[in-house]
Amino acid sequence: MIVVTGGAGFIGSHIVDRLLEKDEIIVIDNLSSGKTEYINKDAKFYLADLTRDKIDDLLRGAEEVWHIAANPDVRLGLENPEEIYRNNILATYKLLEAMRKVGVSRIIFTSTSTVYGEAEIIPTPEDYPTHPISIYGASKLACEALIESYCHTFDMQAWIYRFANVIGRRSTHGVIYDFIMKLRKDPTKLEILGDGEQNKSYIYIDDCIDAMLHGLKAADEMINIFNIGSEDQVKVKRIAEIVCEEMGLNPEFKFTGGRRGWKGDVPVMLLSVEKLKKLGWKPKYSSEEAVRLAIRDLLNELNHNQ
Protein backbone atom coordinates (compact mmCIF):
# COMPACT_ATOMS: atom_id res chain seq x y z
CA MET A 1 0.00 0.00 0.00
CA ILE A 2 1.18 3.52 -0.87
CA VAL A 3 -0.19 6.81 0.46
CA VAL A 4 -0.27 9.87 -1.80
CA THR A 5 -0.96 13.24 -0.17
CA GLY A 6 -2.37 15.75 -2.64
CA GLY A 7 -3.54 12.91 -4.88
CA ALA A 8 -6.47 14.98 -6.18
CA GLY A 9 -4.16 17.69 -7.53
CA PHE A 10 -2.43 18.17 -10.87
CA ILE A 11 0.80 16.24 -10.26
CA GLY A 12 -0.55 14.02 -7.47
CA SER A 13 -3.41 12.62 -9.55
CA HIS A 14 -1.00 11.60 -12.32
CA ILE A 15 1.24 9.88 -9.77
CA VAL A 16 -1.78 7.97 -8.41
CA ASP A 17 -2.71 6.82 -11.94
CA ARG A 18 0.79 5.43 -12.48
CA LEU A 19 1.24 3.84 -9.04
CA LEU A 20 -2.12 2.08 -9.28
CA GLU A 21 -0.69 -0.10 -12.05
CA LYS A 22 1.19 -2.04 -9.33
CA ASP A 23 -0.07 -1.02 -5.88
CA GLU A 24 -3.08 -0.26 -3.71
CA ILE A 25 -3.26 3.52 -3.24
CA ILE A 26 -4.69 5.72 -0.52
CA VAL A 27 -5.22 9.38 -1.47
CA ILE A 28 -5.29 12.08 1.22
CA ASP A 29 -6.37 15.52 0.00
CA ASN A 30 -8.19 18.53 1.47
CA LEU A 31 -9.40 19.57 -2.02
CA SER A 32 -8.11 23.14 -1.57
CA SER A 33 -6.63 22.99 -5.07
CA GLY A 34 -7.36 19.38 -6.08
CA LYS A 35 -10.56 18.14 -7.74
CA THR A 36 -12.53 14.99 -7.00
CA GLU A 37 -12.83 14.25 -10.73
CA TYR A 38 -9.03 13.92 -10.91
CA ILE A 39 -8.97 11.11 -8.32
CA ASN A 40 -8.64 7.68 -9.88
CA LYS A 41 -11.73 5.61 -9.02
CA ASP A 42 -9.52 2.64 -8.08
CA ALA A 43 -7.81 4.60 -5.27
CA LYS A 44 -9.23 4.93 -1.75
CA PHE A 45 -9.88 8.62 -1.11
CA TYR A 46 -9.91 10.32 2.30
CA LEU A 47 -10.86 13.98 2.63
CA ALA A 48 -8.43 15.25 5.27
CA ASP A 49 -6.28 18.28 6.08
CA LEU A 50 -2.73 17.34 7.07
CA THR A 51 -2.45 20.43 9.27
CA ARG A 52 -5.56 19.70 11.34
CA ASP A 53 -6.66 16.08 11.05
CA LYS A 54 -5.15 12.99 12.66
CA ILE A 55 -3.96 10.77 9.82
CA ASP A 56 -1.97 8.11 11.71
CA ASP A 57 -4.49 5.35 10.95
CA LEU A 58 -4.47 6.17 7.22
CA LEU A 59 -0.69 5.65 7.13
CA ARG A 60 -0.61 2.45 9.12
CA GLY A 61 0.82 -0.39 7.03
CA ALA A 62 1.97 1.85 4.17
CA GLU A 63 5.27 1.02 2.44
CA GLU A 64 5.91 4.65 1.54
CA VAL A 65 4.34 8.10 1.32
CA TRP A 66 4.40 10.31 -1.77
CA HIS A 67 4.06 13.78 -0.27
CA ILE A 68 2.70 15.97 -3.09
CA ALA A 69 0.24 18.05 -1.04
CA ALA A 70 1.25 21.72 -0.98
CA ASN A 71 0.00 25.10 -2.00
CA PRO A 72 1.33 25.20 -5.57
CA ASP A 73 0.90 28.93 -6.26
CA VAL A 74 4.30 30.65 -5.98
CA ARG A 75 2.69 34.10 -6.19
CA LEU A 76 0.50 33.45 -3.12
CA GLY A 77 3.50 34.16 -0.88
CA LEU A 78 3.10 37.85 -1.71
CA GLU A 79 -0.48 38.01 -0.44
CA ASN A 80 -0.68 35.28 2.18
CA PRO A 81 2.62 33.93 3.54
CA GLU A 82 0.78 32.13 6.37
CA GLU A 83 -1.13 30.00 3.86
CA ILE A 84 2.19 28.88 2.33
CA TYR A 85 3.58 28.12 5.80
CA ARG A 86 0.51 26.09 6.82
CA ASN A 87 0.05 24.06 3.65
CA ASN A 88 3.74 23.43 3.04
CA ILE A 89 5.85 23.52 6.22
CA LEU A 90 3.26 22.66 8.89
CA ALA A 91 1.64 19.97 6.71
CA THR A 92 5.04 18.35 6.10
CA TYR A 93 5.93 18.40 9.80
CA LYS A 94 2.59 16.83 10.78
CA LEU A 95 2.97 14.17 8.09
CA LEU A 96 6.51 13.28 9.21
CA GLU A 97 5.31 13.00 12.81
CA ALA A 98 2.49 10.65 11.77
CA MET A 99 4.97 8.58 9.72
CA ARG A 100 7.33 8.36 12.68
CA LYS A 101 4.57 7.26 15.04
CA VAL A 102 3.28 4.43 12.82
CA GLY A 103 6.66 3.35 11.45
CA VAL A 104 6.52 4.41 7.77
CA SER A 105 10.13 5.07 6.80
CA ARG A 106 10.10 6.05 3.09
CA ILE A 107 9.01 9.45 1.76
CA ILE A 108 9.02 10.82 -1.78
CA PHE A 109 8.76 14.62 -1.78
CA THR A 110 8.12 17.11 -4.56
CA SER A 111 10.25 20.23 -4.14
CA THR A 112 11.02 23.02 -6.59
CA SER A 113 13.65 24.85 -8.63
CA THR A 114 12.80 27.97 -6.60
CA VAL A 115 14.90 26.66 -3.67
CA TYR A 116 17.97 27.85 -5.64
CA GLY A 117 16.76 31.45 -5.93
CA GLU A 118 18.57 33.39 -8.66
CA ALA A 119 21.29 30.89 -9.49
CA GLU A 120 24.40 32.18 -11.23
CA ILE A 121 25.28 28.74 -12.62
CA ILE A 122 22.92 27.70 -15.45
CA PRO A 123 22.06 24.82 -15.78
CA THR A 124 21.92 24.65 -11.98
CA PRO A 125 23.15 21.40 -10.34
CA GLU A 126 21.75 19.84 -7.15
CA ASP A 127 24.77 20.88 -5.07
CA TYR A 128 24.33 24.58 -5.89
CA PRO A 129 23.74 26.72 -2.74
CA THR A 130 20.06 27.18 -1.90
CA HIS A 131 19.04 30.84 -1.39
CA PRO A 132 15.34 31.16 -2.28
CA ILE A 133 13.91 34.62 -3.01
CA SER A 134 10.21 33.62 -2.74
CA ILE A 135 8.21 32.56 0.33
CA TYR A 136 7.18 29.47 -1.62
CA GLY A 137 10.80 28.50 -2.36
CA ALA A 138 11.73 29.09 1.29
CA SER A 139 8.85 26.90 2.47
CA LYS A 140 9.86 24.02 0.19
CA LEU A 141 13.48 24.31 1.36
CA ALA A 142 12.27 24.20 4.97
CA CYS A 143 10.33 21.02 4.11
CA GLU A 144 13.46 19.50 2.59
CA ALA A 145 15.40 20.30 5.78
CA LEU A 146 12.68 18.77 7.97
CA ILE A 147 12.63 15.62 5.85
CA GLU A 148 16.43 15.28 5.92
CA SER A 149 16.50 15.75 9.70
CA TYR A 150 13.80 13.08 10.21
CA CYS A 151 15.76 10.70 7.97
CA HIS A 152 18.90 11.12 10.10
CA THR A 153 17.08 11.13 13.45
CA PHE A 154 14.51 8.39 12.87
CA ASP A 155 16.18 6.18 10.22
CA MET A 156 13.92 7.22 7.37
CA GLN A 157 14.74 7.37 3.66
CA ALA A 158 13.82 10.16 1.26
CA TRP A 159 13.69 10.98 -2.44
CA ILE A 160 13.50 14.74 -2.93
CA TYR A 161 12.69 16.00 -6.44
CA ARG A 162 13.29 19.63 -7.39
CA PHE A 163 11.03 20.42 -10.34
CA ALA A 164 11.26 22.90 -13.16
CA ASN A 165 7.81 24.12 -14.31
CA VAL A 166 5.66 21.01 -14.66
CA ILE A 167 2.85 21.41 -17.20
CA GLY A 168 0.16 19.33 -18.87
CA ARG A 169 -3.40 18.05 -18.52
CA ARG A 170 -5.26 18.80 -15.26
CA SER A 171 -3.08 21.84 -14.52
CA THR A 172 -5.07 24.57 -12.75
CA HIS A 173 -2.50 27.35 -12.42
CA GLY A 174 0.64 28.73 -14.03
CA VAL A 175 1.46 30.88 -17.04
CA ILE A 176 -0.22 28.72 -19.70
CA TYR A 177 -3.44 28.40 -17.70
CA ASP A 178 -3.40 32.17 -16.98
CA PHE A 179 -2.92 33.08 -20.65
CA ILE A 180 -5.72 30.80 -21.83
CA MET A 181 -8.13 32.15 -19.19
CA LYS A 182 -7.28 35.78 -20.01
CA LEU A 183 -7.81 35.19 -23.75
CA ARG A 184 -11.11 33.41 -23.19
CA LYS A 185 -12.30 36.53 -21.35
CA ASP A 186 -10.92 38.99 -23.91
CA PRO A 187 -9.45 37.59 -27.17
CA THR A 188 -8.29 41.05 -28.33
CA LYS A 189 -5.51 41.62 -25.78
CA LEU A 190 -3.21 39.63 -23.51
CA GLU A 191 -1.52 41.01 -20.41
CA ILE A 192 1.93 39.48 -19.90
CA LEU A 193 3.55 39.94 -16.49
CA GLY A 194 7.07 41.39 -16.69
CA ASP A 195 8.81 42.01 -20.00
CA GLY A 196 8.10 38.58 -21.51
CA GLU A 197 11.83 37.77 -21.61
CA GLN A 198 11.68 35.47 -18.54
CA ASN A 199 13.40 32.31 -19.78
CA LYS A 200 12.65 29.03 -18.03
CA SER A 201 12.52 25.26 -18.34
CA TYR A 202 9.15 23.49 -18.72
CA ILE A 203 8.65 19.75 -18.39
CA TYR A 204 5.64 17.76 -19.56
CA ILE A 205 3.80 15.86 -16.83
CA ASP A 206 4.51 12.40 -18.32
CA ASP A 207 8.26 13.12 -18.44
CA CYS A 208 8.12 14.31 -14.83
CA ILE A 209 6.40 11.16 -13.51
CA ASP A 210 8.82 8.94 -15.50
CA ALA A 211 11.75 10.78 -13.90
CA MET A 212 10.41 10.33 -10.35
CA LEU A 213 9.79 6.61 -10.82
CA HIS A 214 13.22 6.18 -12.40
CA GLY A 215 14.99 7.96 -9.52
CA LEU A 216 13.13 5.82 -7.00
CA LYS A 217 14.37 2.63 -8.65
CA ALA A 218 17.90 3.78 -9.49
CA ALA A 219 18.99 5.51 -6.24
CA ASP A 220 18.96 4.08 -2.73
CA GLU A 221 20.84 6.46 -0.42
CA MET A 222 19.34 7.70 2.83
CA ILE A 223 18.61 11.04 1.10
CA ASN A 224 18.35 11.17 -2.70
CA ILE A 225 18.02 14.64 -4.23
CA PHE A 226 17.38 15.08 -7.96
CA ASN A 227 16.52 17.93 -10.28
CA ILE A 228 13.78 17.18 -12.81
CA GLY A 229 13.32 19.37 -15.87
CA SER A 230 13.78 19.63 -19.61
CA GLU A 231 17.20 20.46 -21.05
CA ASP A 232 16.31 23.80 -22.61
CA GLN A 233 14.25 26.92 -21.97
CA VAL A 234 11.43 28.90 -23.51
CA LYS A 235 10.60 32.58 -22.99
CA VAL A 236 7.26 33.73 -21.62
CA LYS A 237 6.62 35.81 -24.76
CA ARG A 238 7.09 32.68 -26.89
CA ILE A 239 4.62 30.78 -24.67
CA ALA A 240 2.11 33.59 -25.30
CA GLU A 241 2.69 33.26 -29.05
CA ILE A 242 2.14 29.49 -28.99
CA VAL A 243 -1.06 29.89 -26.93
CA CYS A 244 -2.34 32.38 -29.52
CA GLU A 245 -1.38 30.04 -32.40
CA GLU A 246 -3.24 27.13 -30.80
CA MET A 247 -6.31 29.29 -30.06
CA GLY A 248 -6.28 30.90 -33.52
CA LEU A 249 -6.04 34.41 -32.05
CA ASN A 250 -3.96 37.51 -32.76
CA PRO A 251 -4.31 39.74 -29.67
CA GLU A 252 -2.30 42.79 -28.73
CA PHE A 253 0.37 41.91 -26.12
CA LYS A 254 0.54 44.25 -23.13
CA PHE A 255 3.60 43.85 -20.90
CA THR A 256 3.52 45.04 -17.28
CA GLY A 257 7.31 45.63 -17.48
CA GLY A 258 10.38 44.73 -15.43
CA ARG A 259 12.48 41.55 -15.43
CA ARG A 260 10.12 39.68 -13.07
CA GLY A 261 6.48 38.71 -13.36
CA TRP A 262 6.06 39.41 -9.61
CA LYS A 263 8.21 39.87 -6.48
CA GLY A 264 10.00 36.59 -5.85
CA ASP A 265 9.81 35.52 -9.51
CA VAL A 266 13.09 34.07 -10.83
CA PRO A 267 13.51 35.41 -14.40
CA VAL A 268 15.94 32.71 -15.61
CA MET A 269 15.78 29.03 -14.65
CA LEU A 270 17.30 25.91 -16.11
CA LEU A 271 18.12 22.89 -13.95
CA SER A 272 20.94 20.48 -14.63
CA VAL A 273 19.46 16.98 -14.99
CA GLU A 274 22.84 15.28 -15.49
CA LYS A 275 22.59 13.41 -12.17
CA LEU A 276 19.38 11.64 -13.22
CA LYS A 277 20.57 11.23 -16.83
CA LYS A 278 23.61 9.30 -15.58
CA LEU A 279 21.14 6.84 -14.01
CA GLY A 280 19.44 6.31 -17.37
CA TRP A 281 16.58 8.85 -17.57
CA LYS A 282 16.18 11.72 -20.01
CA PRO A 283 13.21 13.90 -20.98
CA LYS A 284 11.33 13.03 -24.17
CA TYR A 285 10.13 16.59 -24.84
CA SER A 286 11.83 19.98 -25.14
CA SER A 287 10.37 22.95 -23.24
CA GLU A 288 8.60 24.25 -26.35
CA GLU A 289 7.19 20.81 -27.20
CA ALA A 290 5.97 20.45 -23.61
CA VAL A 291 4.34 23.89 -23.79
CA ARG A 292 2.47 23.08 -27.00
CA LEU A 293 1.27 19.72 -25.64
CA ALA A 294 0.13 21.35 -22.38
CA ILE A 295 -1.79 24.08 -24.24
CA ARG A 296 -3.61 21.45 -26.30
CA ASP A 297 -4.35 19.45 -23.15
CA LEU A 298 -5.88 22.44 -21.37
CA LEU A 299 -7.89 23.60 -24.40
CA ASN A 300 -9.28 20.05 -24.83
CA GLU A 301 -10.25 19.93 -21.16
CA LEU A 302 -11.92 23.34 -21.26
CA ASN A 303 -13.84 22.45 -24.43
CA HIS A 304 -14.86 19.11 -22.93
CA ASN A 305 -16.15 20.80 -19.77
CA GLN A 306 -18.26 23.40 -21.58
Long-range contacts (C-beta under 8 A, 24 or more apart in sequence): 1-25, 1-26, 1-61, 1-62, 1-63, 2-26, 2-62, 2-63, 2-64, 2-65, 2-66, 3-27, 3-28, 3-58, 3-59, 3-62, 3-64, 3-65, 3-66, 3-104, 4-28, 4-43, 4-65, 4-66, 4-68, 5-29, 5-50, 5-65, 5-66, 5-67, 5-68, 5-69, 5-91, 5-95, 6-34, 6-67, 6-68, 6-69, 6-70, 7-34, 7-39, 7-43, 7-45, 7-66, 7-68, 8-34, 8-35, 8-36, 8-38, 8-39, 8-45, 9-33, 9-34, 9-38, 9-68, 9-69, 9-72, 10-38, 10-72, 10-166, 10-168, 10-170, 10-171, 10-172, 10-205, 11-68, 11-110, 11-166, 11-205, 11-208, 11-209, 12-66, 12-68, 12-69, 13-38, 13-39, 13-40, 13-170, 14-168, 14-170, 14-205, 14-206, 14-208, 14-209, 15-66, 15-68, 15-209, 15-212, 16-40, 16-43, 18-209, 18-213, 19-66, 23-63, 26-58, 26-62, 28-55, 28-58, 28-69, 29-69, 30-69, 32-71, 32-87, 33-71, 33-72, 33-73, 33-172, 33-173, 35-170, 35-172, 38-170, 50-90, 50-91, 50-92, 50-94, 50-95, 51-86, 51-87, 51-90, 51-91, 51-94, 54-98, 55-94, 55-95, 55-98, 56-98, 56-101, 56-102, 59-98, 59-99, 59-102, 59-104, 60-102, 62-102, 62-104, 63-104, 63-106, 64-104, 64-106, 64-107, 64-108, 65-95, 65-99, 65-104, 65-106, 65-107, 65-108, 66-107, 66-108, 67-92, 67-95, 67-107, 67-108, 67-109, 67-110, 68-110, 69-95, 70-110, 70-140, 71-136, 72-173, 73-136, 73-173, 74-114, 74-134, 74-136, 74-137, 74-264, 74-265, 75-261, 75-262, 75-264, 75-265, 76-135, 76-136, 77-134, 77-135, 77-136, 77-139, 77-264, 78-135, 78-262, 78-263, 78-264, 81-135, 84-135, 84-136, 84-139, 85-139, 88-136, 88-139, 88-140, 88-142, 88-143, 89-139, 89-142, 89-143, 89-146, 92-142, 92-143, 92-146, 92-147, 93-146, 96-146, 96-147, 96-150, 99-150, 99-156, 100-150, 100-154, 100-156, 105-154, 105-155, 105-156, 105-157, 106-156, 106-157, 106-158, 107-147, 107-156, 107-157, 107-158, 107-159, 108-158, 108-159, 108-161, 108-212, 108-216, 109-143, 109-144, 109-147, 109-158, 109-159, 109-160, 109-161, 110-161, 110-163, 111-140, 111-141, 111-143, 111-144, 111-160, 111-161, 111-162, 111-163, 112-136, 112-137, 112-140, 112-162, 112-163, 113-162, 113-163, 113-164, 113-165, 113-201, 113-227, 113-229, 113-266, 113-269, 113-271, 114-140, 114-266, 115-140, 115-141, 115-144, 115-162, 116-162, 116-266, 116-269, 117-266, 118-266, 118-267, 118-268, 119-269, 122-268, 122-269, 122-270, 123-231, 123-270, 123-271, 123-272, 123-273, 123-274, 124-227, 124-269, 124-270, 124-271, 124-272, 125-227, 125-272, 125-274, 125-275, 126-162, 126-225, 126-226, 126-227, 126-272, 126-275, 133-264, 133-266, 134-264, 134-265, 134-266, 135-264, 136-264, 137-264, 144-225, 147-223, 148-223, 151-222, 151-223, 152-222, 156-222, 157-220, 157-221, 157-222, 157-223, 158-222, 158-223, 158-224, 159-212, 159-215, 159-216, 159-219, 159-224, 159-226, 160-223, 160-224, 160-225, 160-226, 161-211, 161-212, 161-215, 161-225, 161-226, 161-227, 161-228, 162-225, 162-226, 162-227, 162-228, 162-271, 163-203, 163-208, 163-228, 163-229, 164-200, 164-201, 164-202, 164-203, 164-227, 164-228, 164-229, 164-230, 164-269, 164-270, 164-271, 165-200, 165-201, 165-202, 165-203, 165-229, 165-269, 166-202, 166-203, 166-204, 166-205, 166-208, 167-202, 167-203, 167-204, 167-205, 167-290, 167-291, 167-294, 168-204, 168-205, 168-206, 168-290, 168-293, 168-294, 168-297, 169-205, 169-294, 169-297, 169-298, 169-300, 169-301, 170-205, 170-297, 170-301, 171-205, 171-294, 171-297, 171-298, 175-236, 175-239, 175-261, 176-239, 176-243, 176-291, 176-294, 176-295, 176-298, 177-298, 179-239, 179-240, 179-243, 180-243, 180-247, 180-295, 180-298, 180-299, 180-302, 183-243, 183-244, 183-247, 183-249, 183-251, 184-302, 186-251, 187-247, 187-249, 187-251, 188-251, 188-252, 189-251, 189-252, 189-253, 189-254, 190-240, 190-243, 190-244, 190-251, 190-252, 190-253, 190-254, 191-254, 191-255, 191-256, 192-236, 192-237, 192-240, 192-253, 192-254, 192-255, 192-256, 193-236, 193-256, 193-261, 193-262, 193-265, 194-236, 194-255, 194-256, 194-257, 194-258, 194-259, 194-260, 194-261, 194-265, 194-267, 195-255, 195-257, 195-258, 195-259, 196-235, 196-236, 196-237, 196-240, 196-253, 196-255, 197-235, 197-236, 197-237, 197-259, 197-267, 198-235, 198-236, 198-259, 198-260, 198-261, 198-265, 198-267, 198-268, 199-233, 199-234, 199-235, 199-236, 199-267, 199-268, 199-269, 199-270, 200-233, 200-234, 200-236, 200-266, 200-268, 200-269, 200-270, 200-287, 201-229, 201-230, 201-231, 201-232, 201-233, 201-269, 201-270, 201-271, 201-287, 202-230, 202-234, 202-287, 202-290, 202-291, 202-294, 203-228, 203-229, 203-230, 203-283, 203-285, 203-287, 203-290, 204-283, 204-284, 204-285, 204-289, 204-290, 204-293, 204-294, 205-294, 206-284, 207-283, 207-284, 207-285, 207-290, 210-281, 210-284, 211-273, 211-276, 211-281, 211-283, 214-276, 214-279, 214-280, 214-281, 215-276, 215-279, 215-281, 218-279, 218-280, 218-281, 219-279, 226-273, 226-275, 226-276, 227-271, 227-272, 227-273, 227-275, 227-276, 228-271, 228-273, 228-276, 229-270, 229-271, 229-273, 229-283, 230-283, 230-285, 230-286, 230-287, 230-290, 231-273, 231-282, 231-283, 231-286, 232-270, 232-286, 232-287, 232-288, 233-268, 233-269, 233-270, 233-287, 234-287, 234-288, 234-291, 236-261, 238-288, 238-291, 239-291, 242-288, 242-291, 242-292, 242-295, 243-295, 246-292, 246-295, 246-296, 246-299, 247-299
